Amino acid sequence: MPTVNVAALWHDLECGGYREDLPAWRALAAATGGPVLDVGAGTGRVTLDLAAEGFDVVALDRDAALLAALEHRARGLAVETVHADAHEFELARRFSLILVPMQTLQLLDGRAGREAFLRCASAHLHPGGIVAAALADAMDCFDDEHSVPPPPEVRDVAEVRYSSQLLAVVEECGRAALCRRREITDSTRRRDAEDVVLHLDRVSAEQVAAEALPLGLVGEDPRYVPETEQYLGSTIVILRKPRQ
């Protein structure tokens, strides 16, 4: 029986199906010309899409298991992977575009974490290059029209069923806590369940632009990804490094 990369499987279940933002990243890559750094690349949802379009992409993530899945999927494409933390990375190259998709910027533990990343990002940008980061307020997941949890995301692998369901989103100390249940059911119907909580900072595009300005990045007009029945809309903050 093949070994299952469980970390990659959960990541794909919970994040891999989202495609609504891909046109925005393609447009930004085309406008800047690359190369591109994808921060929080995971299993390669954005990296592989841009690489298939012909862009030179470096994928950065702190989870080696996710990068292993990305490397396996990237065969034949112009993709490099880097195992590093977004708070403190040092690469021997510069980029025209640094992408931070799917609210990764909101996982960096508050203003100090965001500033640490933005400082690194600024140091890795060519003059005139941009950082583009997607923001959303997870507290909007449930409203009058969406008052009950969505159905679980499910995948079957070798007679084992993996299921992940978002149960609730609550506010905790100014952050949104996404409460999710992961279940694994084997062929004998034995079930293992784990409740996981993901915390996202609640921060606006204006706040991020203000934090970035002292670090040498200037905010420009944001872009928007519309919401769908399944996914929240998002705001893409655009921060440019001035030309010298």
N, C-alpha and C positions, 0 to 999 in steps of 0.2 A: 504494500500500500504506500503511495507516495506521501512524503512528509508535507503537511499543510503549514504554510506560513500564516499562522493565526492572526498575528498583528496586521499583516497586509489584508487578510480577509475581512477583518472588522473595519479597517480603513476603507476598503472598497465598498462594503455594504453601506457605510454611513456617509461616505463622501463621494464615492466614485461615479455615481449616477448624475451628478450635477454638471450640466453643460451650458446653462444659460449665460455664463460669464465668458465663455471661450471667444466669441466674436470680439469682445472688448480687448482681451489680451492680444489677440491676433492683430487688431488695428493698432494697438500701442507698439507692438513689436515691428510692424511694418513702418510706422512713423519714425521710429528711432533707428531702425536698421540692425539692431543687435550689436554685440552679443547680449544675451539675456541671462539674468540670475533669477531662478525661481526659488523663493524662500518658503520653507515649509512644504517642499515638493511632494512629500508622501510617496505614493506608489506611481506618481507621474501623470496624473490627470491633465495638468496644464503643460508640463514639460514635454510629454510625448506628442501632444497636439501641435505645439509650436515647432518641435523638431521635425514633424512630418510635413510642416509647411516650409521647411528649409532653413530655419533659424538655428544658430549655434546657441545651445542652451546648457547652462550649468545648474544642476538640481542640488539644493542644499536642504538637509534635514538632520535632526538629532537622533532619529530612530533608524538604526542600521538595518533592521528587518524590513522596513518600508523601502529603503534604498536598494536592498537586495532584489526586491520584487521589481522595482523600476529598472534596474540594470538588466534583468532578464528580459523585460519587455522592450528595451530600447535597442536591441541588437540591430546594427546596420544604420542607426540614426546618430546624428552629431550631438551626443549627450555625454556630459561628464557629471559624475556624482561627487558630492562632498559631504562627509559626515561631520557636522559641526552644529554648534548652538547659534541661533540667530542673535543672541545677545553679544556674542564675542567670536567673530570669525575673521580670519586673515588669509586672503587668497592672493596669489601672485598674478592677478590680472584685474582689469577694470571692465565695466559694463556700461552700455548705453541705456539699459533698462533693467531695473530690479523690481520684480513682481512679488507681491505678498497676497495671494488669493485667499478666499474662503475664511475671512476673519482671523487669520493667523496673527495679525498684529494685535488682536484683542486677547491673545493667549500669553502675552509677554509680561504679565504681572504688574500692570499699572504704568504710571508715567515714567518711573525710573527705568523699567524694562524697555519701554518704547524708545526712550531717548538713547539707551545703550545700542539698540538695533539701528536707529537712525544715524547715530554717529558712525557705526561700522559701514552702513550703506553709503553715506556720503563719501567716505574714504575710498569706496570701491566704484564710484561713478566717474565716467568721463565728464569733463566740463560740458554742460548742456544736456546731460543725461537725466533720467527721471526715476524716481521711486513711485510705484503705483500700488496702493494697498486697499483692499476691499473691507468695508465696514458694514455691519448690520446690527440691529438691536434684537437680540434673541428673545426679549420679552414680548415681541410682537408675534411669536410663533402661535399663540393662542389668542383668539378674539371672539367676538360674538358669532362669527360664521364658522370658526374652527375651535369649538369649545371642548372637543374630545381628542385624545391622542390619535395620530395617524396610524394606519396599519403598519405592522412591522416589516422591515426589510429582511428578506429570507434568501438563503442560498444553501443548496444541497451539494455536499462534496463527499463522495465515496460512502454513501448511505448514512452520512451524518448531516443533520440540519443545523445551520447557524442562523439565529434570528436576533435582530436588534430592533428595539422599539423605543422611541422617545415617549416618555411618560408625562413629564411636566417640565416647565421652566419657571423658576422662582428667583426672586431677587435676594441676594445675600451680600450685605455690606457694599452695596453699590455695584455689584457684579451680577451678571445673569448666570444662574446655575442650571445647566441642562442635565436633567436626570434621565438616564437611559438604562434599560434592562437588556442584557445580553444573555441568550440562552443557547445551549448546545444540547441537542437531542440525538442520541445514538440509535442504532438499529434495534435495540431492545427497548426503546422508549424511555431509557434512563435519561434524566434531564439534569443538567447543571446550569445554574443561573447565577449571574453576577450583576449587581447594580453599580453603575459607574456614573460619576458626576464630572462634567466638564464646565469650567468656569471661564466666562468671557467678560472682559472689561466692557463697561458701557461708556463709550467715548464717541464724540462727534468728529466729523471731518474738520470743523473749525478748530477744535482742540488740538488735533494732530498737527494741523498746519502751524498753529501757534507754537507747539513744542518743537517743531522742525526748524523754524526760522533761526533761532540762535545757533543751530548746528550747521547752518549754511545751505539750507534747502528752502526754496520759496514755493509757497502754495499757488497752484493754478486752478482754473475752473474744474471741479470734479466731474466725473462721468457717472452714469447710473445704469444699473442692471435691473430691469423690471422684475417684479415678483410674478410668480406663477401659482397655480393651485397647490403645488407641492413645496415650493421653495420661497423663502423671503427674498425681497429685493435687496439690493445693496448699493452703497455709495463707494465709488473708487476715488480715493484721495490721490491727487497728482502733485508731487513735490519735485521741483526741478533744481538741479545744481547749476548756478549761473556760470556762464562762460567767462573765463578769465580775460 
